[in-house]
Amino acid sequence: MKGRTLLRHGKEGMKNLGRNGWMSFASISAVTIMLLVVGVFILLIMNMNHFMDSVEEDVEVRVYIELTASDADQEELKSELQQLKHVKDITYLSKDEGLDQLIASLGEENKEVFESLREENPLNDVFVLQATDPQLTAKVADQAETLPHIDKVDYGKQVVDQLFNVTKVFRTIGVILVLGLMFTAMFLISNTIKLTIVARQNEIQIMKLVGATNGFIRWPFFIEGLLLGAIGAVVPIAVVMGGYHYLYANFADRLRLQFAEMVPVYPMTIQVSLILLAMGTIVGVWGSIASVRKFLKV
């Protein structure tokens, strides 16, 4: 297609928006409302997934070293743990540090009672392992149990299994809801845009009768649908970027203190904005082309 022809189709598509003001407004409004709902919901799901990822990242395997193990035995054990598959990080926690943590967790009222244990500390030295993937925690624990100089291996099996089951269910529900909402939005938007095109079926049929080719008729509507979708996505994108930036600036630190962390503004808002823009333009073009097609047969 020549550049001049494409420019003509573009101008015609933009003129059509003005000629059919109220129908164009209705289409743009439908795009705006539905994409706004989709955008807000995507932000919620992404933050929920981020929170669940952070919870899963805290899962760890504690390898309790035998009380009789020497320093050489501990070094040997550490070397063997480092060679295990799926181990991302190893931290050494001495029995004195473990006692400090225990006393701190029990509160000041019990501090004096447990301070007496420092002379003959009954706790084990511990290696704390983190898996490369939280879902592989059980495998790492099973591998560690086979090594020498180990008293026991613990990762809170029942609690961890329940945690993974809950996060899996929430992720599945989130994906289903987002996909369902996106398809609903696409259906409603495309139908609204179709009404805009159907209202001009006489115009299409007259153009066809005077000899206009299908491509010549279709291109202005293609441009029009593209513009309807893109313009309708402007407000949702602005709300998503501005609104989330405001929420992050005012609430991120407070939530972090309560063990919940929001996803950083960038690049997430850029990604969501591109999704909304793509949805708007694709559905706009799809609705226009699908509607025009039925009227090209005269």
C-alpha positions as CSV (number, residue, x, y, z in Angstrom):
1,M,0.0,0.0,0.0
2,K,1.3,3.5,-0.9
3,G,2.1,5.9,1.8
4,R,-0.4,8.5,0.3
5,T,-3.2,5.9,0.4
6,L,-2.4,4.9,4.0
7,L,-2.3,8.6,5.0
8,R,-5.8,9.0,3.4
9,H,-7.1,6.0,5.3
10,G,-5.7,7.4,8.6
11,K,-7.3,10.8,8.1
12,E,-10.6,9.1,7.2
13,G,-10.5,6.9,10.3
14,M,-9.9,10.0,12.5
15,K,-12.7,11.9,10.8
16,N,-15.0,9.0,11.5
17,L,-14.5,9.5,15.2
18,G,-15.9,13.0,14.9
19,R,-18.7,12.2,12.5
20,N,-20.0,9.6,14.9
21,G,-19.4,11.5,18.1
22,W,-21.8,9.9,20.5
23,M,-21.1,6.3,19.3
24,S,-17.4,6.9,19.5
25,F,-17.8,8.3,23.0
26,A,-19.8,5.3,24.0
27,S,-17.1,3.0,22.6
28,I,-14.2,4.9,24.3
29,S,-16.1,4.9,27.6
30,A,-16.6,1.1,27.4
31,V,-12.9,0.6,26.7
32,T,-12.0,3.0,29.5
33,I,-14.2,1.5,32.2
34,M,-13.4,-2.1,31.4
35,L,-9.6,-1.5,31.1
36,L,-9.6,0.4,34.3
37,V,-11.2,-2.6,36.1
38,V,-8.7,-5.0,34.4
39,G,-5.7,-2.7,35.3
40,V,-6.7,-2.4,39.0
41,F,-7.2,-6.1,39.3
42,I,-3.9,-7.0,37.6
43,L,-2.1,-4.7,40.1
44,L,-3.8,-6.5,43.0
45,I,-2.9,-9.9,41.6
46,M,0.7,-9.0,41.0
47,N,1.1,-7.6,44.5
48,M,-0.6,-10.7,46.0
49,N,1.9,-12.9,44.0
50,H,4.8,-10.8,45.2
51,F,3.7,-11.2,48.8
52,M,3.3,-15.0,48.4
53,D,6.8,-15.1,46.8
54,S,8.3,-13.2,49.7
55,V,6.6,-15.6,52.2
56,E,7.9,-18.6,50.3
57,E,11.4,-17.1,50.2
58,D,11.5,-17.2,54.1
59,V,11.2,-21.0,54.0
60,E,14.4,-22.5,55.2
61,V,16.0,-25.8,56.2
62,R,17.7,-26.0,59.6
63,V,20.4,-28.6,59.9
64,Y,21.2,-29.3,63.6
65,I,24.8,-30.4,64.1
66,E,25.6,-33.1,66.6
67,L,26.8,-31.8,70.0
68,T,29.9,-34.0,69.8
69,A,30.9,-32.7,66.3
70,S,34.3,-31.0,66.2
71,D,35.2,-27.9,64.3
72,A,36.7,-30.1,61.6
73,D,33.5,-32.1,61.4
74,Q,31.5,-28.9,61.0
75,E,33.7,-27.7,58.2
76,E,33.4,-31.1,56.5
77,L,29.6,-31.0,56.9
78,K,29.5,-27.4,55.5
79,S,31.5,-28.5,52.4
80,E,29.1,-31.4,51.8
81,L,26.0,-29.2,52.2
82,Q,27.4,-26.7,49.7
83,Q,27.7,-29.5,47.2
84,L,24.0,-30.5,47.5
85,K,21.8,-29.8,44.5
86,H,19.3,-26.9,44.8
87,V,21.1,-25.2,47.7
88,K,21.3,-21.4,47.2
89,D,22.7,-20.2,50.5
90,I,24.1,-21.5,53.7
91,T,24.3,-19.6,57.0
92,Y,26.0,-20.7,60.2
93,L,24.1,-20.1,63.4
94,S,26.1,-20.9,66.5
95,K,24.4,-22.2,69.6
96,D,25.1,-18.9,71.4
97,E,23.4,-17.0,68.7
98,G,20.5,-19.5,68.8
99,L,20.2,-18.9,72.6
100,D,20.1,-15.1,72.0
101,Q,17.3,-15.6,69.5
102,L,15.4,-17.8,71.9
103,I,15.7,-15.4,74.7
104,A,14.6,-12.5,72.5
105,S,11.6,-14.4,71.3
106,L,10.4,-15.3,74.9
107,G,10.4,-11.7,76.1
108,E,12.1,-9.7,78.9
109,E,10.1,-11.4,81.7
110,N,11.7,-14.8,81.0
111,K,15.2,-13.4,80.2
112,E,16.8,-14.1,83.6
113,V,15.6,-17.7,83.6
114,F,17.2,-18.6,80.3
115,E,20.4,-16.4,80.9
116,S,21.4,-19.2,83.3
117,L,21.8,-21.6,80.3
118,R,24.7,-19.7,78.9
119,E,27.3,-21.6,81.0
120,E,26.1,-25.0,79.7
121,N,24.2,-24.2,76.5
122,P,22.2,-27.2,75.5
123,L,21.4,-26.0,72.0
124,N,22.9,-27.2,68.7
125,D,25.0,-25.3,66.3
126,V,22.9,-25.0,63.1
127,F,23.4,-24.6,59.4
128,V,20.5,-22.7,57.8
129,L,19.9,-23.6,54.2
130,Q,17.9,-21.9,51.5
131,A,16.8,-23.7,48.4
132,T,17.2,-22.2,44.9
133,D,13.4,-22.7,44.6
134,P,11.2,-22.7,47.7
135,Q,9.3,-25.7,46.2
136,L,12.5,-27.7,46.4
137,T,12.9,-27.2,50.1
138,A,11.7,-30.8,50.9
139,K,14.3,-32.3,48.5
140,V,17.1,-30.3,50.1
141,A,16.1,-31.5,53.5
142,D,16.0,-35.1,52.4
143,Q,19.5,-34.8,50.9
144,A,20.8,-33.2,54.0
145,E,19.5,-35.9,56.3
146,T,21.8,-38.5,54.7
147,L,25.0,-36.6,55.7
148,P,27.1,-37.4,58.8
149,H,27.4,-35.3,62.0
150,I,23.8,-34.3,61.9
151,D,21.5,-34.5,64.9
152,K,18.3,-33.7,62.9
153,V,17.0,-31.7,59.9
154,D,13.8,-29.6,60.2
155,Y,12.0,-27.3,57.9
156,G,8.5,-27.3,59.4
157,K,7.1,-29.9,57.0
158,Q,3.4,-29.6,57.8
159,V,3.4,-25.8,57.9
160,V,5.5,-25.5,54.7
161,D,3.3,-28.0,52.9
162,Q,0.2,-26.1,53.9
163,L,1.8,-22.8,52.9
164,F,2.7,-24.1,49.4
165,N,-0.8,-25.5,49.0
166,V,-2.4,-22.2,50.0
167,T,-0.2,-20.1,47.7
168,K,-0.8,-22.5,44.8
169,V,-4.6,-22.1,45.3
170,F,-4.4,-18.3,45.5
171,R,-2.2,-18.1,42.4
172,T,-4.6,-20.4,40.4
173,I,-7.6,-18.4,41.5
174,G,-5.8,-15.1,40.6
175,V,-4.9,-16.4,37.1
176,I,-8.5,-17.6,36.5
177,L,-10.0,-14.3,37.6
178,V,-7.7,-12.2,35.6
179,L,-8.2,-14.2,32.4
180,G,-12.0,-14.3,33.0
181,L,-12.1,-10.5,33.5
182,M,-9.9,-9.9,30.4
183,F,-12.1,-12.0,28.2
184,T,-15.3,-10.3,29.6
185,A,-13.7,-6.9,29.0
186,M,-12.8,-8.0,25.4
187,F,-16.3,-9.2,24.7
188,L,-18.0,-6.1,26.1
189,I,-15.6,-3.7,24.4
190,S,-15.8,-5.4,21.0
191,N,-19.6,-5.5,21.1
192,T,-19.8,-1.8,21.9
193,I,-17.4,-1.0,19.0
194,K,-19.4,-3.3,16.7
195,L,-22.5,-1.2,17.5
196,T,-20.6,1.8,16.3
197,I,-19.9,0.1,13.0
198,V,-23.3,-1.5,12.5
199,A,-24.9,1.9,12.8
200,R,-23.1,2.8,9.5
201,Q,-23.9,-0.3,7.5
202,N,-25.7,1.8,4.8
203,E,-22.5,3.8,4.3
204,I,-20.5,0.6,3.9
205,Q,-22.9,-0.9,1.4
206,I,-23.1,2.3,-0.7
207,M,-19.3,2.4,-0.9
208,K,-19.3,-1.3,-2.0
209,L,-22.0,-0.6,-4.7
210,V,-20.0,2.2,-6.3
211,G,-17.0,0.0,-6.7
212,A,-14.8,0.4,-3.6
213,T,-12.7,-2.6,-2.9
214,N,-12.9,-4.4,0.4
215,G,-9.5,-3.2,1.5
216,F,-10.4,0.4,0.7
217,I,-13.5,0.2,2.9
218,R,-11.9,-1.9,5.6
219,W,-8.8,0.3,6.3
220,P,-10.5,3.4,7.7
221,F,-12.5,1.2,10.1
222,F,-9.3,-0.5,11.0
223,I,-7.7,2.8,11.9
224,E,-10.9,3.9,13.7
225,G,-11.0,0.8,15.9
226,L,-7.2,1.2,16.6
227,L,-7.8,4.8,17.8
228,L,-10.9,3.9,19.8
229,G,-9.0,1.3,21.7
230,A,-5.9,3.4,22.2
231,I,-7.8,6.5,23.3
232,G,-9.9,4.4,25.7
233,A,-6.7,3.1,27.3
234,V,-5.3,6.5,28.1
235,V,-7.3,7.1,31.2
236,P,-6.8,3.6,32.7
237,I,-3.0,3.9,32.1
238,A,-2.9,7.3,33.8
239,V,-4.9,6.0,36.8
240,V,-2.8,2.9,37.1
241,M,0.5,4.8,36.9
242,G,-0.5,7.8,39.0
243,G,-2.7,5.9,41.5
244,Y,-0.1,3.2,42.2
245,H,2.7,5.7,42.5
246,Y,0.7,7.5,45.1
247,L,-0.2,4.3,47.0
248,Y,3.4,3.1,46.9
249,A,4.8,6.5,48.1
250,N,2.3,6.7,51.1
251,F,1.8,3.1,52.2
252,A,4.8,1.0,51.1
253,D,6.9,1.7,54.2
254,R,3.9,1.1,56.5
255,L,3.1,-2.3,54.9
256,R,6.8,-3.3,55.0
257,L,6.8,-2.9,58.8
258,Q,3.9,-5.3,58.9
259,F,5.8,-8.0,56.8
260,A,4.0,-7.1,53.6
261,E,5.9,-5.5,50.7
262,M,4.4,-3.8,47.7
263,V,5.9,-4.4,44.2
264,P,8.1,-1.4,43.2
265,V,6.4,1.1,40.9
266,Y,8.8,0.5,38.0
267,P,8.9,-1.5,35.9
268,M,5.5,-3.0,37.0
269,T,3.3,0.0,36.1
270,I,5.0,0.2,32.7
271,Q,4.3,-3.5,32.1
272,V,0.6,-3.2,33.1
273,S,0.3,0.0,31.0
274,L,1.6,-1.9,27.9
275,I,-0.8,-4.7,28.6
276,L,-3.8,-2.3,28.8
277,L,-2.7,-0.4,25.6
278,A,-2.3,-3.7,23.8
279,M,-5.7,-4.9,24.9
280,G,-7.4,-1.7,24.0
281,T,-5.9,-1.5,20.5
282,I,-6.3,-5.2,19.7
283,V,-9.9,-5.4,20.8
284,G,-10.7,-2.1,19.0
285,V,-9.3,-3.4,15.8
286,W,-10.9,-6.8,16.2
287,G,-14.3,-5.3,17.0
288,S,-14.1,-3.0,13.9
289,I,-12.9,-5.6,11.4
290,A,-15.3,-8.3,12.6
291,S,-18.2,-5.9,12.2
292,V,-17.2,-4.5,8.8
293,R,-16.7,-8.0,7.4
294,K,-20.4,-9.0,7.4
295,F,-21.3,-5.9,5.4
296,L,-18.8,-6.3,2.7
297,K,-21.0,-8.9,0.9
298,V,-23.6,-7.1,-1.2
